[in-house]
Every structure is written in structure tokens, then in C-alpha cells.
Amino acid sequence: MVFDDISIFEEMDIDELQSYIKKPNRTKKTITHPRTAMMLNPLKLKHLNNMDNLETDIVVVNLEDGVAPKMKKRALALSAVFISNLKNSNSKIIVRVNPINEGGREEIEFLNQVKPDVIRVAKIRDKDDVKEVLEILHPDIGLHLSIETKEALKNLTELNVDAKVECVSLGVMDMLNSMELPHRVLEFDNPTLEYLLSRFLVDARIAGMYPIGFTYQDYENLEDFQRWCKIEKRMGYSAKSCLGPKQVKIANAIFGINEKDLQRAKYIKNCFEEMAKENISGFLDKKYGFIDEPIYKDALLILGQV
């Protein structure tokens, strides 16, 4: 827990809240291959107070579409208070701000003082938007992009303009709105949706950015959420956006590396490296068949995610 008593913040006005913002002094979590990114509403104090004790790899404090316009300043102040008082966390701490020209610039400038691990900007359109964010973002803070517009999808391979840009997240419902497509295409075995998911994944990887799968809004329907996770993993995704701990538990299990795959990767790595000492880079193995450099690199990829 961040604070022992959070009741004091319930009726506190914004000026009073800002007096509780302190210079950040927490141990940051390094996670290079996240499996889960859990959305958190900053107006729910119990959720904010528990951000240091969640099983998700990424906590996303969401200032954008989960917060009514009149409450955004309060949500921003509360986010800054709890993040700045955070001593450590199991998760990477991210704040999702509003679009850069709809309050996002001011939110980033305010949050620079508390140094969340990452800022995630909503409704990015092109590389000029990214460059504008980088001009005001504190150098110690990473950058994630929400890909929610048709312009962003078109320009995705050009958005990695700086090494600071780590991940991209697909906002599928906003994306459908942007393309004037009905939400009914968000269903299993729909070819339009499969194309969208595939294009986002491949273009993000081409650009060297880590793609996070879309948020499934029906958070009580865990059966369908699990099915989506399995579909996305089969496509090549390694991470999923989540709403709540129940979704996180499912996604962590599905996108984690199982023991069978881990042992296979270790075996292939060891075999290939031993054979390489004899200048052999392709050989038939009794256990796993033909092993060559691409198979070896796949094993290294798996081991690198552990």
C-alpha cells in the first residue's frame, strides 16, 4: 500500500492534494518483455493505493477516456500524489495522458516532476506528434504510444523516431471509430479484425516497437477474454491490455513462457553452441529434428523473454 490511510484524500481539493506531491524516490522496475498492462482509474483511491502490489507487469494510470472532463485535473493531481509517494512496485508505472493538443501537453509537463516510468499518449497520429511529445518529456521518462487513429495505423512504421519509444498499444474501438467501421466487427473469426490485428503487430515489429494487444471491454466475460488471449498469442503477440486482476491472471498465464518451451529452448541453445565449436551450424538432432541458426535464434528469443 502507498498510504496507510487514504480517507484524508477523499474530500481534499486540488490545491491541498498538490501539497502531498513529493520528490520521487522509488526503486523502479525493469521489465523488457511485459505480458500484461492493467488499466487503473485514478479516481478510485483504493486502486491507486494498491498499485505497488499488483501482479501485472505494467500499471496504466488512465487519465484519458476513463475520466470525465470535469474530473481530469483532480485525476491528474491524485495520480501525481500516489506515484510520487510510491516507494517500490512489482510493476512498471505508466500514465496514459490525453491527446497532446487536448490537455496532454499540460499533463506531461505536470507529471515530469513525479517521473512515472513511462508516459503513454492517446490518439497519436504521426511522427510530428511523437516529436512534440519528446520535446517536453523528461529525459528519464519512457514513451508509449496509443495507436487509436487511422493516421497512426498508416504511419506506424515511422513512429519510432527515438529509442525512448518503447511500446505501442492498440486502441481497437477508437480505431474502428476512426475508420467509420462498426464495433460489430470486433468478433471472433472476423477477417477485417484479423487483418487489423495482424497489420498492427507486424508494423510495430518492423518499426522495432513492442506491441500490446487491445483492451477487451467486457471484463466479466473471462471465457471470451481467454479466447482472445490465445488467438493473439498464436498470431505472435506477447502482451495484452487488461481490465482488472482477473484478466491479468489469465493473460499472465497465457503469455508467459511455459516450462516445456523453456526447456526446449535451453536444449537447442546448448546443442547449437556445442556444434558451433566444431564449425557445424546445421545438424539433425534426435530429440528435436533439424536445428540450424534460425531455430537457434528462435530459442534465444524465448530465453530472452524469461
N, C-alpha and C positions, 0 to 999 in steps of 0.2 A: 504494500500500500504506500502511496506517496505521502498522504497525510493521515494521522490518527483520527482526526475529526474533520469532516468535510461540511458539517452543518453550517459553519460560520460563513461559507461562501454562497449559501442558497439565496439570501436576500441582499448580498453585498452589491453595491453599484460598481460601475466600470472603473471609476477613479480609485475606489478602495481596492478593487481587485489588482490594479496595476502596482499598488504598494507591496504586493506579495511576490512580484516578479523579482527573481534574484539572478545573480550571475551564475550561469550553468556550471556544474561541477560533477558530471556523472561519468561513469565508465561506459563508453559506447560499445555497442555490439557489432562485430564484423560478421556479416552474412553475405557471402558472394553468390550463393545459389538458393534463394528463398523458395519455399514451397507454397507458402500461404501469405496473403496480405489481407488483414482483417480491418474492415471499416469500423470506425468508432465515432459516435455522436458526441461532440464536445459539450453539449448542453446537459448530458446525463452524467452527473458528477460521480456516481458510483463506477461508471465505466472508465472515466478518466483516471480515477483514483486507483484503478486496478491495472493500469497499463504496464506496470513493471512486473506483472505476474501472469502474463498470458502465454499460451503455447504457440501462438502464431509467430512466424519469422519476421513479419512486418506488421506494425500497427499504423493504420492510416487514420489520423485525426481529420475528419472530413468537414471542412468549412463551407463546402460548396452546396450541392443540391439537397443535402440533408438538413440544412439550416435555413429558416425563413429569413427574408431580407432584413426585417427589423431586429433580428436576433444575432446578426453576423458579428457585430462589434463585441457583443458580450461573449459569443463563442470564441472569438479571437483572443480576448483577454483571458478567459478561462484556460484555453489551450496553452498560452504563454506561462500562466501561473503554474500549472501542473508539470509542464515539460521542464521548466527552469528549476523546479524543486525535486525533480527525479534524480535519484542517486545512481540507480542502475536499472537494467531491464533485460529480460530474456529476448527482446525483440528490437529490431531497428525501428526508430521513431520517425514517422513521416507526417507532414501536414499537407493536406490537399487544399490548395488555395483556389480562389475563384479565378476566372479568366483574367489575363493580365490587364485588360482595359475595363474590367468590371469589378474593380476592387482588389484584384490580385497583386498589383504593384504595391499598394499600400500595406497589404497583409505581409508580403515578403519583407518589406523594409522593417516592419514591426517585429517580425519573427527572427530577423537576423540576430537580435540581441540574445535570444534564448537558444539559438543554434540546435534546432532539431537535426537529426542525421541527414534528412532529405526534405526538400520541398517538391511537391508534385503539383503541377499546374494544369488546371482544367482547360479543355477545349482549345488546345494548341492547334494552330493552322499551318504554320510554315516555319522555315529556319529563321526568319526575321523575328518571329515571336520568341523563339528559343534564345536568340542573341540578346533580345531585350531583357529577358529574364536574367541571363548570365551577367549583364551589366550591373544589376542591382543585388544579385545574390551574394551572400557572404562566402568567401573562398573556402571555408571549412564545411560548407553545406553541399550535399549532393543534389542532383536534379533528376526527377522522374517526370515523364510526360503522360498526360491522359489523352489518348487518341480517340476522339469522340466526334470529329467532323470529317466530312468527305474531303476537305482540303488536306487535313492531316494524313488521311489514308493515302491520298495521291502523292504526298510529299514525304512519306515515311522514311524512305531510304536516304533522304537528305537532312534529316533532323539531328543526326548525331554530329553536331558541329563542335563538340568539346568532349574531352574524356570525362567530364563531370556528369554527362548524361548517361545514367546507368540503366534505367528500365523504362519500358513503355507499358501502359495498361490500356486494355480495350474497353471503352465505354459503349457497349453494343447497342443499348436502347437509344442513346443520344445519336449514335452513328446512323441508326436506321431513320431517326427523325431527320437528320441532316440530308439523307439521300431520298427523303419522302417515300420511304418504304414502310409498310405496316408492321407493327410488332408481332403480327401473327406468323411471320417468317421465323420467329425465334422458337423453333420446334425441332425435335429430333428428325434427322434424315431430310432436312430441307436443303436443297442444293445451293440456294442463294446464301444461306447462313454458313454452310460448309466452305463455300468459296471465300466469304468474308473472313472466317477464322483462319483459313489456310493462308490467304494473302497477308493478313496482319502478322502471322507467325513468321512466314518466310521473309517478308520485307524487313521485319525487325531484326532477324538474324543476319540478313545481308548487311544491314547498317551497323551491326555489332552491338545491338541493344538487347537486353533481356526482356522477353515478352511475358506478361502476366495475363492469364485468361479472364474473361468477363465475369462480372458480378451476377450471380443468379438471385433474382429478387425474391422469389417465393421461398423464404428462409426456413419455413416449417416443412417444406416438401423435401426431405432429406434423400428420399429414394431417387428423385429426378436429379437432384444435385450430384449425387454419387455417380449417376449415369453420365452426366455432363463431364465430370472429372475424368472418368475413364475414356470417354471419347476424345477429350483434349489431350490426355496423356498419349493415347495411341497416335494422335496427329503429330506429337512432338513437343507439346507444352510441358514445362517443368514446374509451373506455379499457377495458382488460382486465387482470384479475389474472393473474399468470404464475408458473410454477414453473421457474426456470432461464433461462439466457441464450438457449437455442434458441427457447423460446416468446416471449421478449422480442423477438427479431429479427423473428419473424413478425408479432407484434402491432404493433410499431412501424411496419412497412411498411404494414399494412392500415389502421391508424387514423391514419396520417399523411396530410397533405394532398398529393395528387399535383399535378404541375406543370400538368396540363390544368385541374383545378378551380381552382387558384390564379390562372392567367392569366384564366380566365373571370370570377372574382370581381373581379379588378383592373379588367378591362374594364368590367364592369357598374357598378362603383363610380364610375369616371371618367365614363362616359356619363351616368349618372343625375345626378351632381353638376353636370355641364355643362348639362344640360337644366333642372335646378332653377334655375339662374341666370336662365332665361327663364320661370320660373314654370310649367314643364311637369313634371308628376310621373307621367305615363303616356304611353308612346310605343312605336312599333313600330321595332325595331332590325333591320337587315338580317342581322346575324350571329346574334343570339340570340332574335329574336322580340319579343314584347311584354315590356316592362320597366316595372314600377311600384314603389311603395315596398316592398311585401313582398319582391319579388325583390331589391331593393337591400339590405334588411335581412339577407336570407339571405347575400348576398355579404359583408356586414360581419361576419357570424357566422363565415364561413370564414376571412376575413383575420385575425380576432381570435384564431384558433387556431394561427396560424403562429408 
